[in-house]
Structure formats: structure tokens, C-alpha cells
Amino acid sequence: MRVLQFTILLLVALGLAGCSTNSATPKTYKAPTAKKLADYQKTMSLVASGIKHDSKYNKIELDTPQKKAWFKQLTYQLWDRQISNKEFMAMGLAKYPTHKYEFDFVIRGFAKY
């Protein structure tokens, strides 16, 4: 299983390197300004509020501070269009391969708000 996860992660990393406009400069995370963070949190709250009404949604176990920080950064990058829907899905599935529906839920939620 670890070999599969590593392979997926490696493919995602190689794919991201190929997606940048300059292959010598990998994509970097741009930290949010205070206003952007507030806007993101408002949108994320709206998206998350829909979870309780969706019986198909299975909670993603974000049971450590590191996992929560990873998810927040990943969703922020999607919201801020630093990464595409496809990149978001690939990175999410690399870490949580059984949660395709949940990552798609976030993508659809951000598209709605």
C-alpha cells in the first residue's frame, strides 16, 4: 500500500512540475492576506455547512494538527486558484485515496460560492 501511495504522490509531483509555466520554477504556496483568509474561511464554512445534508459524504479523518493544516492549505490553494480542480483532486487522493466523493464535494462547493 505504501508503494502505491508513494507512486501516486510521485506522479502528482511530476505532473505538477509539468503544469507550471516555467519547469525550472515549481509552484509555490502563496500565503493568504488577512482579507483573503477571511473570505476563504467564509466560503469554506458555507461549503462545510452542506456536509450534514449529504448522506454520501464520509468525513475525512483530519485528526492531527498536521493533517488539518495540510487540508486547509490544499483547500485554500484551490479556492485561490493556485491549483486546478484536477491538481486538488490528485493531491487529495494521494493522501486519502478512498475520498474521491469528498474532494469532489469541496470542488463543487467552491464552484457554487
Helices and strands as residue ranges (DSSP letters): H 2-19, H 34-49, G 51-53, H 65-79, H 85-95, H 100-112
